[in-house]
Amino acid sequence: MVMYKIEYEDGNARVGKLRTPHGEIETPFFMPVATKATVKTLTPEELYSCGVKAIISNSLHLFLRPGLEVLEKHGGLHKFMNFEGIIFTDSGGFQIIREGFFLGIRDEGILFRSPYDGKKYLFTPEFSKEVQLRIGSDVAMMLDYCPPYPVSYEEAKKAVLLTSRWAEKFPKGEDKQLSFGIVQGSVYEDLRKKCAEDLARLNFDGYGIGGLSIGEPKDVMHRMVEIVNSILPKDKPRYLMGVGSPLEIIEEVKRGVDIFDSVFPTRNGRHGSALTWQGKVNIRRGEFKNDTRPLDENCSCYTCQNFSRSYLYHLFKEKELLGMRLLTIHNICFLQEFMARLREEIKEGTLEKFAREIERVYR
């Protein structure tokens, strides 16, 4: 069965359809992050109202809490969080560069420690896949070695060698779950090429590009994406992990990326920063105290249809949780509208013109 089909192209940008156990989704698309089985402050109904069809959770976090037994009692993650859309799960490899989890690297996998009770767990490629199958996600990301930035060439080379080895062992071909590989290599061109070549030979359903957007210069990230996408199979979806700003999304779509995720819209929303068609707006600024206009006059979200900038300013001034929720709703809806517009521009062959419009307001 064909899982991914490209239907339109504009340069290296493409519009396609990805088929998963919980439905079909048009690419390019953006996934809000639901690390611990929730997109912070939002209900599933609010996600649906914004047009969200896919989210990403973290299998390591969910393995530790609430645990596989609880998830299986509910019939899997979809029923546990009452989300009917598509769910990706990350393997936990990214937690290597996060304090509190990582203990060490072994040839066979990653040794993690639970920050809750101190217990140690060895995640191998096979065990990571088993966890994600039991969680019941639609797409499982392979166990990868994600080094921090900056990192030495030798450490990045070790990460590539282990990631490639684990990619071979990561189970594939499960009808009820797609498997995605993840290309590592930090900012070293030869390592990115090697990892992409190694993984391209394996029968993954799609490919993640990991270890970027973690502090490296933007032009370096662009170059790494170009190298990787020139090697990965054209007929498989490409997922740039951890990128979520409008400007970066459009730059990478132009380079052939199909899938994105990031805490960017939700974290910005909780801190009073809104994404609009006129650029970013910091609603905490005093200039909005008496502003009766909606946050974005071109937005159809619940927040923009019902509340003024003045009211949102008031909520943040008073540290009311509703302000965080309303800006989070807006930012998630904005990015979904942005992705829909982006897909239409690709279909019409006008992506470059749209990119220049976005660059003018988000530079």
Backbone torsions as a table, in degrees:
resi	resn	phi	psi	omega
1	MET	NA	132.5	178.6
2	VAL	-75.4	118.9	-179.0
3	MET	-86.1	-26.8	-175.6
4	TYR	-139.7	133.3	-179.6
5	LYS	-134.8	124.9	176.6
6	ILE	-82.8	129.8	-176.2
7	GLU	-114.2	-26.7	178.5
8	TYR	-141.6	150.2	175.9
9	GLU	-139.0	145.1	174.5
10	ASP	-140.4	96.9	-169.7
11	GLY	67.1	-128.3	177.1
12	ASN	-88.6	-10.8	179.0
13	ALA	-74.5	145.7	179.8
14	ARG	-140.2	151.5	167.8
15	VAL	-112.9	129.6	-179.4
16	GLY	-142.7	-176.9	176.1
17	LYS	-127.9	127.7	178.1
18	LEU	-106.4	125.7	-179.3
19	ARG	-99.8	129.5	-179.4
20	THR	-132.0	169.4	177.7
21	PRO	-59.4	-24.1	178.9
22	HIS	-109.0	32.3	172.3
23	GLY	115.1	177.4	-177.0
24	GLU	-103.9	146.4	179.5
25	ILE	-139.4	141.0	-179.6
26	GLU	-86.7	135.5	176.6
27	THR	-101.8	155.1	-1.9
28	PRO	-71.3	145.2	175.9
29	PHE	-138.3	160.2	179.5
30	PHE	-116.9	135.8	178.8
31	MET	-108.7	121.3	167.7
32	PRO	-62.4	151.6	-177.5
33	VAL	-91.9	126.1	176.9
34	ALA	-123.2	62.4	-172.1
35	THR	-47.7	-50.4	-174.4
36	LYS	-109.7	39.1	177.2
37	ALA	73.6	28.2	172.7
38	THR	-158.5	135.9	166.7
39	VAL	-81.8	114.4	-166.5
40	LYS	-47.0	124.4	175.2
41	THR	78.8	-5.9	-174.1
42	LEU	-111.4	148.3	173.7
43	THR	-90.3	161.4	174.8
44	PRO	-56.4	-38.5	-180.0
45	GLU	-61.7	-37.3	177.8
46	GLU	-68.7	-35.3	175.4
47	LEU	-64.8	-45.9	178.6
48	TYR	-59.1	-41.5	-177.1
49	SER	-62.9	-23.5	177.5
50	CYS	-89.0	-4.5	-178.9
51	GLY	88.2	15.7	179.7
52	VAL	-72.5	126.8	178.5
53	LYS	-114.1	-13.4	-177.7
54	ALA	-146.5	143.7	175.9
55	ILE	-134.7	169.1	175.3
56	ILE	-128.3	133.4	175.8
57	SER	-115.8	173.7	-177.1
58	ASN	-114.6	117.5	-173.9
59	SER	-68.8	-30.1	177.6
60	LEU	-66.5	-48.4	177.9
61	HIS	-57.9	-45.1	-177.3
62	LEU	-70.6	-31.4	175.1
63	PHE	-62.4	-40.4	-178.9
64	LEU	-76.8	-42.7	177.3
65	ARG	-149.6	126.0	10.0
66	PRO	-83.3	-7.7	-178.3
67	GLY	100.6	154.8	-175.9
68	LEU	-64.7	-34.6	-178.8
69	GLU	-60.7	-44.6	180.0
70	VAL	-65.4	-44.5	-179.3
71	LEU	-62.8	-41.4	-179.2
72	GLU	-69.3	-32.1	176.3
73	LYS	-62.9	-29.4	179.2
74	HIS	-87.4	-6.7	-177.3
75	GLY	88.6	18.9	178.0
76	GLY	110.1	174.7	-173.7
77	LEU	-65.6	-36.8	-179.5
78	HIS	-57.1	-47.7	-178.5
79	LYS	-74.8	-33.7	-179.9
80	PHE	-59.6	-44.7	-178.9
81	MET	-101.7	4.4	177.1
82	ASN	56.4	45.2	177.3
83	PHE	-113.8	124.7	-173.6
84	GLU	-95.1	-3.4	-177.2
85	GLY	-87.1	-158.6	-177.4
86	ILE	-88.1	135.8	178.1
87	ILE	-122.8	122.1	167.2
88	PHE	-90.9	150.8	169.6
89	THR	-129.1	131.3	173.6
90	ASP	-80.0	157.0	-174.9
91	SER	-80.6	-23.5	-173.3
92	GLY	107.2	-4.9	179.6
93	GLY	-57.8	-32.0	179.9
94	PHE	-64.3	-23.0	-179.0
95	GLN	-69.0	-7.3	173.6
96	ILE	-57.1	-35.9	-177.5
97	ILE	-99.1	16.7	176.3
98	ARG	-116.8	133.8	-178.5
99	GLU	-67.3	148.1	172.1
100	GLY	102.6	-14.7	-176.8
101	PHE	-117.0	-45.1	-166.1
102	PHE	-79.4	130.2	175.1
103	LEU	-111.0	-38.7	-179.5
104	GLY	174.3	166.4	178.6
105	ILE	-102.5	134.6	172.6
106	ARG	-119.2	159.7	177.0
107	ASP	-58.2	-32.6	-175.8
108	GLU	-89.3	-12.2	-178.9
109	GLY	168.1	-159.4	-177.2
110	ILE	-114.4	134.2	177.9
111	LEU	-95.9	117.3	179.4
112	PHE	-110.6	156.7	173.0
113	ARG	-122.5	134.7	176.6
114	SER	-72.0	126.8	176.9
115	PRO	-73.6	-6.7	-176.8
116	TYR	-90.3	-43.0	-177.9
117	ASP	-130.8	1.0	176.9
118	GLY	81.0	-0.6	180.0
119	LYS	-66.5	148.6	-179.0
120	LYS	-103.6	143.3	179.5
121	TYR	-138.4	133.1	175.3
122	LEU	-98.3	113.0	177.0
123	PHE	-93.2	114.0	172.9
124	THR	-99.1	167.2	176.3
125	PRO	-56.6	-42.0	-178.9
126	GLU	-67.1	-40.9	-179.4
127	PHE	-70.5	-36.9	177.1
128	SER	-60.1	-43.6	178.7
129	LYS	-65.1	-41.1	178.9
130	GLU	-60.3	-43.9	178.7
131	VAL	-59.4	-46.0	-176.9
132	GLN	-69.5	-33.1	174.6
133	LEU	-65.4	-42.3	-179.1
134	ARG	-70.3	-31.0	174.0
135	ILE	-66.3	-35.3	176.1
136	GLY	89.6	27.0	178.3
137	SER	-73.1	164.1	179.3
138	ASP	-82.0	-33.4	-178.5
139	VAL	-131.8	126.3	178.4
140	ALA	-105.7	127.1	174.9
141	MET	-87.9	137.0	-177.9
142	MET	-64.3	158.0	172.2
143	LEU	-71.6	123.8	-178.4
144	ASP	-130.5	163.6	176.6
145	TYR	-103.6	105.8	-177.1
146	CYS	-102.9	100.8	-180.0
147	PRO	-76.8	157.6	178.6
148	PRO	-74.9	176.6	172.2
149	TYR	-125.4	133.3	-2.0
150	PRO	-77.5	159.4	179.9
151	VAL	-144.5	148.4	-179.9
152	SER	-69.5	159.4	178.5
153	TYR	-59.9	-42.7	-177.1
154	GLU	-64.3	-40.2	178.7
155	GLU	-68.9	-39.5	177.3
156	ALA	-64.9	-36.5	177.7
157	LYS	-65.4	-41.3	176.5
158	LYS	-60.9	-41.1	179.6
159	ALA	-62.0	-40.2	179.5
160	VAL	-67.8	-44.8	-179.0
161	LEU	-60.7	-43.9	-179.4
162	LEU	-72.1	-41.1	178.6
163	THR	-60.0	-44.1	179.3
164	SER	-64.0	-40.1	178.5
165	ARG	-65.5	-43.5	-179.9
166	TRP	-69.2	-30.0	177.9
167	ALA	-61.3	-38.1	179.0
168	GLU	-65.4	-32.5	-176.2
169	LYS	-89.0	-16.2	-176.7
170	PHE	-70.5	120.1	-175.9
171	PRO	-60.5	139.7	-179.5
172	LYS	-130.0	171.1	173.9
173	GLY	82.5	16.1	175.8
174	GLU	-79.3	123.2	-178.2
175	ASP	-62.2	-32.2	-175.2
176	LYS	-90.8	4.4	179.7
177	GLN	-158.9	129.6	175.2
178	LEU	-80.8	152.5	178.6
179	SER	-120.6	126.9	178.8
180	PHE	-111.9	135.2	170.4
181	GLY	-81.9	167.4	178.2
182	ILE	-133.8	122.9	-180.0
183	VAL	-87.2	125.7	175.0
184	GLN	-111.8	-172.1	-178.8
185	GLY	135.5	1.7	179.2
186	SER	52.7	-131.6	-175.5
187	VAL	-107.5	19.7	-177.5
188	TYR	-100.0	117.8	-172.5
189	GLU	-59.4	-45.1	-177.0
190	ASP	-65.7	-33.8	179.4
191	LEU	-72.8	-39.6	176.0
192	ARG	-60.8	-43.5	179.0
193	LYS	-60.8	-46.7	-177.7
194	LYS	-62.4	-45.5	-177.9
195	CYS	-65.5	-41.9	178.7
196	ALA	-62.9	-41.8	178.7
197	GLU	-64.8	-42.9	179.2
198	ASP	-60.0	-47.2	-176.1
199	LEU	-75.6	-30.2	-179.8
200	ALA	-63.2	-25.9	179.4
201	ARG	-76.5	-13.2	-177.1
202	LEU	-97.0	153.6	-171.9
203	ASN	-88.8	60.3	174.9
204	PHE	-78.0	155.0	177.4
205	ASP	-78.9	-20.2	179.2
206	GLY	-168.3	176.2	-174.4
207	TYR	-137.2	128.9	172.0
208	GLY	-90.4	152.0	171.8
209	ILE	-114.9	106.7	-173.2
210	GLY	-107.0	173.5	175.1
211	GLY	72.0	21.2	176.0
212	LEU	-122.9	172.8	-175.5
213	SER	57.0	38.8	178.8
214	ILE	-125.9	25.2	175.8
215	GLY	125.7	-13.3	179.8
216	GLU	-73.2	156.6	177.8
217	PRO	-59.3	147.7	-176.2
218	LYS	-62.3	-38.0	-179.2
219	ASP	-66.6	-28.9	176.4
220	VAL	-70.8	-42.4	176.6
221	MET	-58.8	-45.3	179.3
222	HIS	-57.6	-43.5	-178.0
223	ARG	-64.9	-42.5	179.8
224	MET	-63.4	-39.9	178.6
225	VAL	-64.0	-42.4	179.0
226	GLU	-61.0	-43.4	-180.0
227	ILE	-62.3	-49.4	-176.8
228	VAL	-63.3	-46.1	-176.7
229	ASN	-69.7	-19.6	176.0
230	SER	-74.8	-13.7	-176.3
231	ILE	-109.2	-39.0	-177.4
232	LEU	-62.6	151.5	179.5
233	PRO	-57.5	132.9	-177.6
234	LYS	-66.9	-28.8	-174.5
235	ASP	-89.0	14.6	176.9
236	LYS	-119.7	143.7	179.8
237	PRO	-68.4	147.6	-178.7
238	ARG	-118.9	131.0	-169.7
239	TYR	-123.4	108.9	176.9
240	LEU	-87.7	111.6	-170.3
241	MET	-83.2	131.4	172.5
242	GLY	87.6	17.8	-179.6
243	VAL	-116.4	129.5	-174.2
244	GLY	-147.9	2.4	177.5
245	SER	-83.3	146.1	-177.9
246	PRO	-53.7	-43.3	-177.3
247	LEU	-65.7	-43.9	-179.8
248	GLU	-68.4	-38.6	178.4
249	ILE	-59.3	-49.3	-176.1
250	ILE	-66.7	-34.5	177.3
251	GLU	-64.1	-38.9	-177.5
252	GLU	-82.8	-28.6	171.7
253	VAL	-60.7	-40.2	177.3
254	LYS	-61.9	-21.3	179.2
255	ARG	-99.7	9.2	172.4
256	GLY	98.2	16.5	178.2
257	VAL	-87.4	143.8	-174.7
258	ASP	-113.6	-23.4	-171.8
259	ILE	-136.7	141.8	179.4
260	PHE	-138.4	156.1	169.3
261	ASP	-150.1	154.6	176.7
262	SER	-176.4	155.0	170.9
263	VAL	-83.8	2.1	-174.9
264	PHE	-50.9	-52.0	-177.1
265	PRO	-69.9	-37.5	-177.9
266	THR	-75.3	-42.8	179.3
267	ARG	-65.2	-43.0	177.4
268	ASN	-61.7	-41.8	179.6
269	GLY	-60.7	-42.8	-179.5
270	ARG	-67.0	-19.9	-179.5
271	HIS	-105.1	13.6	172.2
272	GLY	87.4	13.2	-178.9
273	SER	-108.1	123.3	-176.0
274	ALA	-109.8	141.6	174.3
275	LEU	-92.2	127.6	-179.5
276	THR	-135.9	171.3	177.4
277	TRP	-72.4	-6.6	175.2
278	GLN	-105.3	6.9	-178.0
279	GLY	110.0	-171.3	-179.3
280	LYS	-77.1	142.1	178.7
281	VAL	-125.4	124.8	175.5
282	ASN	-93.8	100.6	-172.1
283	ILE	-69.7	-9.2	-179.9
284	ARG	-82.2	-5.3	-178.5
285	ARG	-74.2	141.7	-175.5
286	GLY	-59.5	-23.0	-178.3
287	GLU	-63.1	-16.1	-177.5
288	PHE	-96.5	1.9	-175.6
289	LYS	-57.2	-38.6	-177.3
290	ASN	-115.1	19.4	-175.6
291	ASP	-87.1	109.1	-175.6
292	THR	-87.6	1.4	179.0
293	ARG	-75.5	157.0	172.4
294	PRO	-67.4	163.7	179.8
295	LEU	-54.9	-46.3	178.0
296	ASP	-141.5	113.8	-175.8
297	GLU	-66.3	-14.5	179.9
298	ASN	-101.8	13.4	-176.8
299	CYS	-109.8	139.4	-178.5
300	SER	-102.3	11.7	-176.4
301	CYS	-70.9	165.4	-179.0
302	TYR	-56.6	-42.5	-178.4
303	THR	-62.3	-49.5	-176.3
304	CYS	-71.5	-25.4	180.0
305	GLN	-82.8	-13.3	-172.0
306	ASN	-127.2	-16.0	-172.6
307	PHE	-136.0	151.1	-179.3
308	SER	-93.2	165.1	173.6
309	ARG	-61.5	-36.8	179.7
310	SER	-60.4	-44.4	179.9
311	TYR	-66.0	-42.0	179.1
312	LEU	-64.2	-40.5	175.6
313	TYR	-58.2	-45.3	179.4
314	HIS	-59.1	-45.6	-178.7
315	LEU	-60.7	-42.8	-179.6
316	PHE	-72.5	-34.3	177.5
317	LYS	-62.6	-36.5	-179.3
318	GLU	-92.2	3.8	178.9
319	LYS	58.1	37.5	178.1
320	GLU	-82.2	135.5	-178.2
321	LEU	-61.5	-29.0	-179.8
322	LEU	-58.9	-35.8	178.6
323	GLY	-59.8	-43.6	178.5
324	MET	-62.2	-42.1	-179.5
325	ARG	-65.3	-45.2	-176.3
326	LEU	-66.2	-38.3	177.8
327	LEU	-73.4	-31.7	176.2
328	THR	-66.1	-44.5	175.8
329	ILE	-56.4	-48.7	-178.9
330	HIS	-59.7	-48.4	-175.9
331	ASN	-63.1	-40.2	177.9
332	ILE	-65.3	-44.9	178.6
333	CYS	-63.1	-41.7	179.8
334	PHE	-59.2	-46.5	-178.0
335	LEU	-66.0	-33.9	176.4
336	GLN	-67.3	-40.9	176.1
337	GLU	-65.1	-38.6	177.9
338	PHE	-61.3	-44.5	-179.9
339	MET	-66.9	-38.0	177.2
340	ALA	-62.7	-43.9	178.0
341	ARG	-63.1	-41.2	-179.5
342	LEU	-60.8	-43.6	178.4
343	ARG	-61.9	-41.1	179.6
344	GLU	-65.0	-38.3	179.3
345	GLU	-64.8	-38.1	176.7
346	ILE	-63.8	-44.4	179.5
347	LYS	-60.6	-36.0	-177.9
348	GLU	-85.9	-8.4	-178.6
349	GLY	75.8	24.9	-175.7
350	THR	-119.1	28.0	-176.0
351	LEU	-62.2	-40.2	-177.7
352	GLU	-61.7	-41.8	179.0
353	LYS	-62.7	-44.2	178.4
354	PHE	-63.4	-40.5	179.4
355	ALA	-60.3	-39.2	178.5
356	ARG	-66.5	-36.7	176.6
357	GLU	-61.7	-46.1	-178.6
358	ILE	-67.4	-39.3	-179.7
359	GLU	-61.7	-36.7	-179.1
360	ARG	-62.4	-34.8	-175.6
361	VAL	-99.4	-15.3	-177.4
362	TYR	-113.8	1.9	174.4
363	ARG	-71.7	NA	NA
